[in-house]
Amino acid sequence: MAQDDRLFLVTGATGKTGSGTIELLLRRGYHVRAMVHREDGRSRALAEAGAEVVVADFHDLDGVTAALQGVDGAYFCYPILPGLVESTVVFAQAATDAGVRSVVNMSQISARRDADSDAARQHWLCERLLDRTTLVTTHLRPTFFAEWLKTWWEVRDGEGFLRLPFGEGRHAPIAAADQSYVIAAVLADPEPHDRAVYPLHGPVEQNHYGIAGAMARVLGFPVRYEPVGIEEFTSAMRGRGLPEHLVQHLSSVAVDYRNGLFAGTNDIVSTIGGRAPLTVEQFVTHNRPDFDTSGPNFVPRD
């Protein structure tokens, strides 16, 4: 493919969606600057792949401004940690000062003014803040990532278990790789997506009994969904030492999930990203070794 002179900044560059976006942009001939928190094996791999790696902190106005110099478009992705609003303000000012043309903002499907989750409400506020800038702005609101299945998965006595507080609620898990196709496409051609809010879903909506069945068909052993109460889920997260900001968020969105907020499916990945999104079966097949052991956050039985 012919070389394109545009430069794109990808924040969260070593994360699930960031690393995939960088791979796609480099493959398509674009220049990529990867913003990371520290140098490590993952950042060195990005440099070896052809990305320019810069170390900067989201809260450092000078550092973020330097990272954005000469950039045409940026992908802004902040983790579920305190400081989102401040970091978005820093990013918006730095991007404006640097003359950046566009931004793709990673939000979440639960983002809304009246959200009980602190993180979800802050994402809604940050969407509105970015909409008030001169940046060509696109917001992505994914449902739960398919990668969630690896994190909250337990293998015990030849069986797999998903012990989660979602009742009969439904969603269509969306793989990070599929989201990267949307991000790369919007960065390359941002104008048609200005001020758009895109919910991102996988191809098949189902409850966790259906998800467990899909996983079992690939893995070749029983997988059971065991619904748990939100209090038990919250206690387990605290027992794992997860940050309180994340605990409050996940406990709150569990209610949203039960109420149908995460449900639905659409064709955004295929129409904008140019690829059919992965089913649960395909995701498990592509990540088969990750399901040989329990994930780090599974909810144990009492």
JOHU-V55633 format. One record per run of one state. SS is the DSSP state (A for helix, B for strand, O for the rest). FROM is the first residue (numbers start at 1). LEN is the number of residues. If there is no record, write none. Layout:
BEGIN
SS/FROM/LEN
SS/FROM/LEN
END
This chain:
BEGIN
O/1/6
B/7/4
O/11/5
A/16/12
O/28/3
B/31/6
O/37/4
A/41/9
O/50/2
B/52/4
O/56/5
A/61/8
O/69/4
B/73/4
O/77/7
A/84/15
O/99/3
B/102/5
O/107/11
A/118/14
O/132/4
B/136/7
O/143/2
B/145/1
O/146/2
A/148/4
O/152/1
B/153/4
O/157/2
B/159/6
O/165/5
B/170/2
O/172/2
B/174/1
O/175/1
A/176/13
O/189/2
A/191/3
O/194/2
B/196/5
O/201/5
B/206/2
A/208/12
O/220/3
B/223/5
O/228/2
A/230/10
O/240/4
A/244/15
O/259/9
A/268/6
O/274/6
A/280/7
O/287/1
A/288/4
O/292/11
END
